[in-house]
Amino acid sequence: MNNEDILKYFKESGALLEGHFILSSGNHSAMYLQCAKIFMDPKKSEYLCEILANKIKENINLDEVDLILSPAIGGIIIGYEISRKIKKKSMFLERVEGDFNLRRGFEISPGARVLIIEDVITTGKSSNECISYVQKHSGKVKGLACLVDRTNDIAFSKLDVISLLKLNIPIYAPDEIPNDLMEIKPLKPGSRGLK
């Protein structure tokens, strides 16, 4: 599948939304990817995760990966699906009072080699928080993968992002929103900041 095929898959699933969106970062965008719409259908999610797992295998030596780590909420399903495909344990970080933490008895052993999996990476904030968490707990990040990379090539501690789809969708700071976007009532579909 190429970028156009995958983008069509997202559109047909209702996962590519158009309008005015406030991203988890506080920035604004005219498009939002709601991967939960893809994950509603086990066949679609399994199919896309199979393709991503194969890309991961081509780019990362899986003998050097001990576990998969994903940020909640968006990364939980894809992290689990990828862990099934590459036969590694999976766990997820949850926000506790605004900061990522492991709960539910999860822990990163010192020296653990970690592959971070997300659904969509946009500004890289969650990814960088995951990387910092792993490093703070004496783990080693071996790679970063996602279904959709919207980063426009942001650097992640010398890590390349492995993705199915790269999208260059403009992102606007709150004080730089174009007039046409300002005319649309904004929605905030992300999970960061939920109470």
N, C-alpha and C positions, 0 to 999 in steps of 0.2 A: 504494500500500500504506500502511495506517496502522500505528500501533504494535502493535495486536493481531495483524494479519496477519504482521508481521515477527517478533514474539515466537513466534507459532505455527510459523513457518518454522524458527526456532532450536530449538524444542522437538522438532519432528519430525525434525530433523537430528541430534539428540542433542548439540547444542551448548550447551544450557542445563542445567547440572548442579546438583543440589541435594544438600546435605550440610553438611560443615564444611570450609571452605577457608582456608588461609593465603595471603593475597594477596602479590604481590611486595613490597608496601610493609611487610609484617609484620603488617598488620591482618587481621582475620578476617571471614568472610562466610558466610552460609548458601546462597549461590548463586554460581556461577562460570560465566562464558561462555567456552567453548572454541571459538573461531572456526575453529581448524584443522579441526574437524568439518565446518563449512560449506565450507571451502576444499578438502576432499577431493573434492568434486563440482564439476567445472569449470562445469557449467550453473548450479548454484546460486550459485557465487561470481561468475560473470559477470553473472547477473541482479541480484544485490544491488549489485554494484559499478556496474552501469549506472544503477541508481536513485540511488546516492550520487553518481556523477559528474554526473548531471542536477541534483541539489541543489546541488552545488558550483558548477556553471555559473550557477545562479540567484542565487547569493550572492557570487560572487567574479568579478572581471573577469580572465579567463584570459590576456588580453594583458599582465597585470601579474604573471604567474607564469613563472619560468624553469625550475623543477625541483620534483620531488616528493622529500621526504625522509621516511623511515620508520625507527622504531627496530626493530632485530632482536630477537627472531625474529618476533614476532607481526605486525609491520607490513610484512614483506617482500612477501608475496603481495598483500595489498590495495594496497600502494603501487604495485606493478608493474601490477596490473589497472587502477587508477585512471589511472596514467600512460598506458596504452594508450588509455583512453577519452578522455582530454583532450589526448593527443598532446604530452606533456611528458616530459623525461628523468626517470629515477628512480634514486635511490641510497638506501643505508641505513646507519645508524649501528650499530656493534657495540660491545659492552662489552669493553674491554681493561683488565684489572685493576680492574674495577668502574666505570670511567668510559666514557661514550660517545665513540667516535672513528670517523672515516672511515678505511677501509682499502681495499685492492684498487685503488688508484689513483684513488679518488673524491676530489674536492675541491670546495669551495664557493668560487667566484670572488668577490672583493670586490664588494659591491653586488648579488649574486644575490638574486632574489626567490623565496622558498621557500614551498611549501605542504606542511605536515606532515600525514601520513596515518598513522592508527593503526587497529588492529582494535577494541580496547576501551579507553576511557579511564575509569579508576576514581578513583584519588587524584590523578592529574595529574602524578605524579613524572616519568615518562618523557617526557611532553609538555613539561614545564618544562625538563627536561634538554636536549631537542632544541632548544627555543627558545633556551636559553642558548648551546648549541653554535653555532647559526647566527649569533647576535649576536656571539659571541666571534670568529667568523671573518668579520666585516664583511658578513654577509648580512642580508636583511630578511625577516622572517616575514610572509607575506601572508594566511595562514589556517591553520586547524586543523580536520581532519575525521576522522571515524571511523564505523565501523558502529554501535557502541553507546556511548552516553554515560551513564556511571554516576556522573558527578561531583557530582550535586546542585547544579549551577551554580557550581562553583569558577571563579574568574576566572583567565584566562590573558593577562596583559599586554594587556588590552583586546580580546582576541580572543574572538569567539563560537565555540562548537563546532558545526560542521555535522555532523549525524548522521542515521542512518536511524531509530534507536530510542533513546529516553531511558528509563532505568530507575532508579528510586529504590529500590535494594536497600540495607538497612542494612549499615554497615561498623562493626566493633568494634575498638577498641584491644585489645592483648593482655590488659590488666588490666580490661577492661570486657565480657568475653564473657558472654552470658547463660547461665544454668544449663542450659537445654535444648540449647544448642549445645555446651557443655562435655562433654555426655554422648556426643557423636559424635567418633570419632577423626578428627583433622584431616588433610587432604591438602594438599600444596603443588604445584599443577599448573603454576605459572608458570615462565618460563625464567630470570628474573633470579637470579643466584647459582649457576647451573649451573657445574660445573667440568669 
